[in-house]
């Protein structure tokens, strides 16, 4: 199958994988009101989901590198998300909600190790672009889903909204099952299990990889914190309608649709370090500014800035991590990064929920923005990504030429 068709299918599947993540924003204020859930308990829900996601990311990456496979992991991922988020509509309280919510994280993070590993393998010389387009699929899903939810909530309750939105994921799972060819990322070298374990250990000990993982975690906390607590801020403090919440979240996601691919492409050509420093600085300041703008339409400005500068950074982070990792550990590299991301996401919303119950919900956005800015000193550990990558690419090209 041609690379372009594979990229199209994976990008479409990624849009579906993020569908409920976008849908949940407008639904969440009504869900917690109906089930009488506090903001601290919201933090517990998201912390548990992130913990299960971390287990899923690390385990899936390791299993695929060792055992191969990938296509049916993606199909099961989409079908599982549909089943568990649809099941949330049956919850009668926090106790029944917790297992459904947490297990949804287990299935949602089956996606990234095989999909991003496949794209890295297919687009060796253009990883930033391919991963950027993959991220654009997520942005499209998270643009359309909150808009759909916002308007559906005007005519039906949150339970029905969750149920009928199982359809896009089940359709996408069927599409991948029929059209995506089987693929395997199973490592072919090194063959010694001992050497493989040493390679993974050396990856974890690499300061550049460690700094990249922590930066990825901070970006993830800022993004997930915004889409979780912004709807609560708008509804609980400012009395916003569900369609306005959907519009705000949709604008935030839509503002990254084109920039994410462009940012990924630019990072292939210039310093990834420069792109990340600018993105985190502008994004962190915009997060801090959101509570002051949340009372009216002025909030659109920081949301657009966040989409362009912060949300668009993920392909740059993953492209660098894949550049510096051994070629036979692509799925593990993605799994490690997502495990770090979810570790941050487990702690961040929980702290934000506790702080919000004590000091008010504005503090949650200040917390996420402050964490994003606080991570900037880690860039001292990062090399100039593009120069390092170009040197590696040149050496590989020269080596291939010599062999020929």
C-alpha positions in Angstrom: 0.0 0.0 0.0 1.2 3.5 -0.8 2.5 5.6 2.0 0.0 8.4 1.3 -2.9 5.9 1.8 -1.5 4.6 5.0 -1.0 8.2 6.3 -4.6 9.0 5.4 -6.1 6.0 7.2 -4.0 6.5 10.3 -4.8 10.2 10.4 -8.5 9.4 10.0 -8.3 6.9 12.8 -6.5 9.4 15.0 -9.4 11.8 14.5 -11.8 9.1 15.8 -9.5 8.2 18.7 -9.7 11.8 19.9 -13.5 12.1 19.3 -14.6 11.4 22.9 -11.7 13.5 24.3 -13.3 16.4 22.5 -16.8 15.3 23.3 -16.2 15.1 27.0 -15.5 18.8 27.5 -19.1 20.1 26.9 -20.5 17.0 28.5 -18.4 17.2 31.7 -20.2 20.1 33.5 -23.6 18.4 33.1 -22.2 15.0 34.1 -20.7 16.2 37.4 -23.8 18.2 38.2 -26.1 15.3 37.6 -23.9 12.8 39.6 -23.0 15.4 42.3 -19.2 15.2 41.8 -16.8 17.7 43.3 -13.8 19.2 41.4 -11.4 17.1 43.6 -13.3 14.0 42.5 -13.0 15.2 38.9 -9.3 15.2 39.5 -9.4 11.7 40.8 -11.3 10.5 37.7 -8.7 12.0 35.4 -5.8 10.9 37.5 -7.0 7.3 37.4 -7.6 7.4 33.7 -4.1 8.8 33.1 -2.6 6.0 35.3 -4.3 3.3 33.2 -3.3 5.2 30.0 0.4 5.1 31.2 0.2 1.4 31.7 -1.4 0.9 28.3 1.2 3.1 26.5 4.3 1.4 28.0 2.9 -2.1 27.7 1.7 -1.7 24.2 5.0 -0.2 23.0 7.0 -3.1 24.6 4.7 -5.8 23.3 4.7 -4.5 19.7 8.5 -4.2 19.6 8.8 -7.7 20.9 5.9 -9.5 19.3 5.0 -7.5 16.2 1.5 -6.7 15.1 -0.3 -3.4 15.0 -3.4 -3.3 12.8 -5.7 -5.1 15.1 -4.4 -3.2 18.1 -5.7 0.0 16.4 -9.0 -1.6 15.6 -9.5 -2.8 19.2 -8.4 0.6 20.5 -11.3 2.5 18.7 -13.9 -0.1 19.5 -12.9 -0.2 23.1 -13.1 3.6 23.5 -16.6 3.5 22.0 -17.8 0.8 24.4 -16.4 2.3 27.6 -17.3 5.9 26.9 -20.7 4.8 25.8 -20.9 2.8 29.1 -20.3 6.0 31.1 -23.8 7.0 30.1 -25.1 4.2 32.4 -23.2 5.5 35.5 -25.4 6.3 38.5 -22.7 7.9 40.7 -19.0 8.2 41.3 -18.5 4.6 42.3 -20.0 3.2 39.1 -18.4 5.9 37.0 -14.8 5.3 38.1 -14.1 1.8 36.5 -15.7 2.9 33.2 -13.8 6.2 33.1 -10.5 4.6 34.1 -10.7 1.7 31.7 -11.5 4.1 28.8 -7.9 5.3 29.3 -6.5 1.8 29.0 -8.0 1.5 25.5 -7.4 5.0 24.3 -3.7 4.7 24.7 -3.4 1.5 22.7 -3.4 3.8 19.7 -0.1 5.7 19.7 2.7 3.2 19.8 1.7 1.2 16.7 0.4 4.2 14.7 3.3 6.6 15.4 5.8 3.8 15.1 4.4 2.9 11.7 4.5 6.5 10.5 8.1 6.8 11.7 9.0 3.7 9.8 7.2 4.8 6.6 8.4 8.4 6.7 12.0 8.1 8.0 13.2 11.4 6.4 10.0 13.3 7.1 8.9 12.3 10.6 8.0 15.8 11.7 5.7 16.2 8.7 4.0 12.8 9.0 3.5 13.0 12.8 2.2 16.6 12.3 -0.4 15.4 9.9 -1.2 12.6 12.3 -1.7 15.2 15.0 -3.9 17.2 12.6 -6.3 14.3 12.5 -6.6 14.6 16.3 -7.2 18.3 16.0 -10.0 17.7 13.4 -11.6 15.2 15.7 -11.4 17.5 18.7 -12.8 20.4 16.6 -15.9 18.6 15.4 -16.7 16.6 18.5 -17.2 19.5 21.0 -19.2 21.4 18.4 -21.4 18.3 17.9 -21.8 17.8 21.6 -22.5 21.4 22.4 -25.5 21.5 20.0 -26.7 18.0 20.9 -26.8 19.0 24.6 -29.4 21.7 23.6 -31.9 19.0 22.6 -30.9 15.9 24.6 -29.2 15.0 27.9 -25.6 14.1 28.4 -26.3 10.3 28.6 -27.9 10.2 25.1 -25.1 12.4 23.7 -22.5 9.9 24.8 -24.4 7.0 23.5 -25.0 8.2 20.0 -21.4 9.3 19.6 -20.3 5.7 19.7 -21.1 5.6 16.0 -18.0 7.6 14.6 -15.5 5.4 16.5 -17.2 2.1 15.5 -17.3 3.3 11.9 -13.6 4.2 12.0 -12.7 0.8 13.5 -14.5 -0.9 10.7 -12.7 1.3 8.1 -9.3 0.3 9.5 -10.2 -3.3 9.8 -11.1 -3.5 6.1 -8.7 -1.1 4.4 -5.5 -0.9 6.5 -3.0 -3.7 5.6 -1.4 -5.8 8.4 1.9 -4.4 9.6 4.5 -5.3 12.1 7.0 -3.2 14.0 8.7 -6.2 15.6 12.4 -5.6 16.1 14.8 -7.4 13.9 17.9 -6.2 15.7 19.5 -6.5 18.2 18.4 -10.2 18.5 19.8 -10.7 22.0 17.2 -10.0 24.7 20.0 -8.7 26.9 21.1 -6.2 24.3 17.5 -5.1 23.8 17.1 -4.5 27.5 20.4 -2.5 27.5 19.2 -0.4 24.6 16.0 0.5 26.5 18.0 1.3 29.6 20.4 3.5 27.7 17.4 5.3 26.2 16.0 6.1 29.7 19.5 7.3 30.8 19.9 9.7 27.9 19.6 13.2 29.4 18.2 14.5 26.1 15.5 11.8 26.0 14.7 12.4 29.7 14.4 16.2 29.2 12.2 15.6 26.1 9.9 13.2 28.1 9.5 15.9 30.8 8.8 18.6 28.3 6.2 16.3 26.6 4.6 15.8 30.0 4.3 19.5 30.7 2.7 20.1 27.3 0.2 17.3 27.9 -0.8 18.6 31.3 -1.4 22.1 29.8 -3.5 20.7 26.9 -5.5 18.2 29.0 -5.9 20.6 31.9 -7.4 23.2 29.5 -9.9 20.9 27.9 -11.0 19.5 31.3 -11.2 22.7 33.4 -12.1 25.3 30.8 -15.7 24.0 30.4 -16.0 23.9 34.2 -14.8 27.5 34.4 -17.1 28.7 31.7 -20.2 26.9 33.0 -19.8 27.1 36.8 -18.4 30.6 37.1 -19.7 32.4 34.0 -22.9 30.4 33.3 -22.0 29.6 29.7 -24.3 27.6 27.5 -23.3 24.2 26.1 -22.9 25.4 22.6 -20.6 28.2 23.6 -18.4 25.7 25.5 -18.4 23.5 22.3 -17.5 26.5 20.2 -14.6 27.5 22.5 -13.1 24.0 22.6 -13.7 23.6 18.8 -11.9 26.9 18.1 -9.0 25.8 20.3 -8.6 22.5 18.4 -9.2 24.0 15.0 -6.5 26.6 15.5 -3.9 23.8 15.5 -5.2 21.9 12.4 -2.9 23.7 9.9 -0.2 24.9 12.3 0.6 21.4 13.7 1.6 20.1 10.2 3.5 23.3 9.5 5.3 23.2 12.8 6.2 19.6 12.2 7.5 20.5 8.7 9.4 23.5 10.0 11.0 21.5 12.8 12.5 19.2 10.1 14.2 22.2 8.5 15.3 24.3 11.5 16.1 23.8 15.2 13.4 21.9 17.0 14.8 23.4 20.2 13.9 26.9 19.0 10.3 25.8 18.0 9.7 24.3 21.4 11.1 27.2 23.4 8.8 29.7 21.6 5.8 27.4 21.8 6.0 26.7 25.5 6.7 30.3 26.4 3.8 31.7 24.5 1.5 28.8 25.4 2.3 29.1 29.2 1.6 32.8 29.2 -1.7 32.3 27.3 -2.9 29.7 29.8 -2.2 32.1 32.7 -4.3 34.8 30.9 -7.4 32.6 30.2 -9.3 33.3 33.5 -9.1 37.1 32.9 -10.6 36.6 29.4 -13.2 33.9 30.2 -16.1 36.2 30.8 -16.8 37.0 27.2 -15.8 36.5 23.6 -12.2 37.8 24.3 -11.4 34.2 25.4 -11.1 33.3 21.7 -7.8 35.1 21.5 -5.8 33.1 24.1 -7.4 29.9 22.8 -6.3 30.5 19.3 -2.8 31.4 20.5 -2.7 28.2 22.6 -3.7 26.1 19.6 -1.1 27.6 17.3 1.8 27.6 19.8 1.3 24.9 22.4 -1.0 22.3 21.0 1.0 22.1 17.8 4.2 21.0 19.6 3.6 17.3 19.9 5.0 16.2 16.5 8.2 18.2 17.2 8.6 16.4 20.6 8.0 13.0 19.2 10.1 13.6 16.1 13.1 14.4 18.3 12.5 11.4 20.5 12.4 9.1 17.5 15.5 10.8 16.0 17.6 9.9 19.1 16.2 6.5 19.8 17.4 3.2 18.4 15.5 2.4 15.1 14.2 -1.0 16.5 12.6 0.7 19.5 10.2 3.0 17.7 7.1 1.7 19.5 8.8 1.6 22.9 10.0 5.2 22.4 6.4 6.4 21.8 5.2 4.2 24.7 7.8 5.7 27.1 6.8 9.3 26.1 3.1 8.6 26.5 3.8 7.0 29.9 5.5 10.1 31.0 2.7 12.2 29.6 0.1 10.3 31.5 2.1 10.3 34.7 2.0 14.1 34.5 -1.6 14.0 33.6 -2.4 11.8 36.6 -0.9 14.3 39.0 -1.8 17.6 37.3 -5.6 17.4 37.2 -5.8 16.0 40.7 -3.8 18.9 42.2 -5.8 21.4 40.0 -9.0 19.9 41.3 -8.0 20.2 45.0 -6.7 23.8 44.4 -9.9 24.7 42.7 -12.1 23.4 45.5 -10.0 25.5 48.0 -9.2 28.7 46.1 -11.5 28.8 43.1 -11.4 27.4 39.6 -9.2 30.2 38.2 -6.3 28.7 40.0 -6.4 25.6 37.9 -5.5 27.5 34.7 -2.8 29.5 36.5 -1.4 26.2 37.8 -1.2 24.7 34.2 0.3 27.8 32.8 2.9 28.0 35.6 3.9 24.4 35.1 4.4 25.0 31.4 6.7 27.9 32.0 8.5 26.1 34.8 9.7 23.4 32.4 11.7 25.8 30.3 15.1 25.3 32.1 15.1 21.7 30.8 16.0 23.0 27.4 19.6 23.4 28.6 19.8 19.6 28.3 18.6 19.5 24.7 20.9 19.7 21.7 20.0 21.5 18.5 17.7 18.8 17.2 17.8 19.5 13.5 21.6 19.7 13.3 22.0 16.4 15.1 19.4 14.8 12.9 20.9 16.1 9.7 24.4 14.8 10.8 22.8 11.3 11.5 21.0 11.4 8.2 24.1 12.4 6.3 26.2 9.6 7.9 23.5 7.1 7.1 23.4 8.2 3.5 27.1 8.1 3.2 27.1 4.6 4.7 24.5 3.4 2.3 26.5 4.9 -0.6 29.6 3.1 0.5 27.8 -0.2 0.7 26.5 0.3 -2.9 
